[in-house]
Amino acid sequence: MRISVDRSLCEIHGECTFIAPQVFALNDSGDLEYAEDATGGDSEMVRDAAMACPAQAIRLEP
């Protein structure tokens, strides 16, 4: 699964970092970092993180 985040929509709430910390993280500057691909067991958590994003900034492609 391919992951992208629309930086113009992302408000850095960090919900994704709690739901899928293996994929999403906030760096020391408070900016969002993420893996561009999710595989196996991470896929379900990434879908949950995308659904929980208050700004709906996370996009997923198969």
PyRosetta script that sets phi, psi and omega in degrees:
from pyrosetta import init, pose_from_sequence

init()
pose = pose_from_sequence("MRISVDRSLCEIHGECTFIAPQVFALNDSGDLEYAEDATGGDSEMVRDAAMACPAQAIRLEP")
pose.set_psi(1, 131.6)
pose.set_omega(1, 179.2)
pose.set_phi(2, -93.0)
pose.set_psi(2, 135.3)
pose.set_omega(2, -177.6)
pose.set_phi(3, -116.1)
pose.set_psi(3, 136.3)
pose.set_omega(3, 170.6)
pose.set_phi(4, -140.0)
pose.set_psi(4, 151.2)
pose.set_omega(4, 178.4)
pose.set_phi(5, -123.5)
pose.set_psi(5, 125.1)
pose.set_omega(5, 176.8)
pose.set_phi(6, -77.0)
pose.set_psi(6, 102.7)
pose.set_omega(6, -176.0)
pose.set_phi(7, -63.9)
pose.set_psi(7, -23.2)
pose.set_omega(7, 178.5)
pose.set_phi(8, -75.0)
pose.set_psi(8, -19.9)
pose.set_omega(8, 178.0)
pose.set_phi(9, -98.7)
pose.set_psi(9, -31.5)
pose.set_omega(9, -175.2)
pose.set_phi(10, -61.7)
pose.set_psi(10, 126.1)
pose.set_omega(10, -179.9)
pose.set_phi(11, -108.5)
pose.set_psi(11, 13.0)
pose.set_omega(11, 176.9)
pose.set_phi(12, 55.2)
pose.set_psi(12, 42.6)
pose.set_omega(12, 174.4)
pose.set_phi(13, -68.2)
pose.set_psi(13, -31.7)
pose.set_omega(13, 177.1)
pose.set_phi(14, 84.4)
pose.set_psi(14, 7.8)
pose.set_omega(14, 178.8)
pose.set_phi(15, -56.9)
pose.set_psi(15, -40.2)
pose.set_omega(15, -179.0)
pose.set_phi(16, -61.8)
pose.set_psi(16, -32.3)
pose.set_omega(16, -178.4)
pose.set_phi(17, -70.3)
pose.set_psi(17, -26.4)
pose.set_omega(17, 177.3)
pose.set_phi(18, -80.6)
pose.set_psi(18, -35.5)
pose.set_omega(18, -175.8)
pose.set_phi(19, -81.6)
pose.set_psi(19, -40.1)
pose.set_omega(19, -178.4)
pose.set_phi(20, -134.3)
pose.set_psi(20, 68.3)
pose.set_omega(20, -176.2)
pose.set_phi(21, -66.1)
pose.set_psi(21, -17.3)
pose.set_omega(21, 177.1)
pose.set_phi(22, -73.3)
pose.set_psi(22, -18.3)
pose.set_omega(22, -174.9)
pose.set_phi(23, -112.4)
pose.set_psi(23, -38.9)
pose.set_omega(23, -176.2)
pose.set_phi(24, -115.2)
pose.set_psi(24, 141.2)
pose.set_omega(24, 177.8)
pose.set_phi(25, -153.7)
pose.set_psi(25, 154.3)
pose.set_omega(25, 172.0)
pose.set_phi(26, -100.3)
pose.set_psi(26, 129.4)
pose.set_omega(26, -179.9)
pose.set_phi(27, -80.7)
pose.set_psi(27, -178.8)
pose.set_omega(27, -177.5)
pose.set_phi(28, -61.2)
pose.set_psi(28, -23.5)
pose.set_omega(28, 178.6)
pose.set_phi(29, -87.7)
pose.set_psi(29, -3.9)
pose.set_omega(29, -179.2)
pose.set_phi(30, 86.1)
pose.set_psi(30, 9.7)
pose.set_omega(30, 178.7)
pose.set_phi(31, -90.0)
pose.set_psi(31, 149.4)
pose.set_omega(31, 179.7)
pose.set_phi(32, -78.9)
pose.set_psi(32, 131.7)
pose.set_omega(32, 171.6)
pose.set_phi(33, -120.7)
pose.set_psi(33, 148.5)
pose.set_omega(33, -179.4)
pose.set_phi(34, -157.0)
pose.set_psi(34, 156.0)
pose.set_omega(34, 173.8)
pose.set_phi(35, -77.2)
pose.set_psi(35, 142.5)
pose.set_omega(35, -178.3)
pose.set_phi(36, -84.2)
pose.set_psi(36, -11.7)
pose.set_omega(36, 179.2)
pose.set_phi(37, -132.3)
pose.set_psi(37, 139.8)
pose.set_omega(37, 174.6)
pose.set_phi(38, -120.9)
pose.set_psi(38, 138.3)
pose.set_omega(38, -179.8)
pose.set_phi(39, -130.9)
pose.set_psi(39, 158.8)
pose.set_omega(39, 172.4)
pose.set_phi(40, 51.7)
pose.set_psi(40, -125.6)
pose.set_omega(40, -174.7)
pose.set_phi(41, -65.0)
pose.set_psi(41, -19.7)
pose.set_omega(41, 179.7)
pose.set_phi(42, -75.0)
pose.set_psi(42, -22.1)
pose.set_omega(42, -173.9)
pose.set_phi(43, -58.4)
pose.set_psi(43, -45.3)
pose.set_omega(43, -179.1)
pose.set_phi(44, -65.1)
pose.set_psi(44, -41.7)
pose.set_omega(44, 178.7)
pose.set_phi(45, -64.7)
pose.set_psi(45, -37.8)
pose.set_omega(45, 179.2)
pose.set_phi(46, -65.7)
pose.set_psi(46, -41.3)
pose.set_omega(46, 176.5)
pose.set_phi(47, -61.5)
pose.set_psi(47, -42.5)
pose.set_omega(47, 178.4)
pose.set_phi(48, -62.9)
pose.set_psi(48, -40.9)
pose.set_omega(48, 179.4)
pose.set_phi(49, -64.0)
pose.set_psi(49, -41.2)
pose.set_omega(49, 179.3)
pose.set_phi(50, -63.6)
pose.set_psi(50, -40.7)
pose.set_omega(50, 179.8)
pose.set_phi(51, -69.5)
pose.set_psi(51, -30.8)
pose.set_omega(51, -178.0)
pose.set_phi(52, -83.1)
pose.set_psi(52, -13.3)
pose.set_omega(52, -177.4)
pose.set_phi(53, -62.2)
pose.set_psi(53, 117.5)
pose.set_omega(53, -178.6)
pose.set_phi(54, -61.3)
pose.set_psi(54, -29.2)
pose.set_omega(54, -178.2)
pose.set_phi(55, -95.6)
pose.set_psi(55, -2.9)
pose.set_omega(55, -177.4)
pose.set_phi(56, 52.1)
pose.set_psi(56, 45.0)
pose.set_omega(56, -176.6)
pose.set_phi(57, -90.8)
pose.set_psi(57, -12.6)
pose.set_omega(57, -176.5)
pose.set_phi(58, -90.6)
pose.set_psi(58, 127.0)
pose.set_omega(58, 178.4)
pose.set_phi(59, -114.9)
pose.set_psi(59, 137.6)
pose.set_omega(59, -179.5)
pose.set_phi(60, -122.8)
pose.set_psi(60, 138.5)
pose.set_omega(60, 176.6)
pose.set_phi(61, -129.1)
pose.set_psi(61, 140.9)
pose.set_omega(61, 179.9)
pose.set_phi(62, -61.7)
pose.dump_pdb("model.pdb")
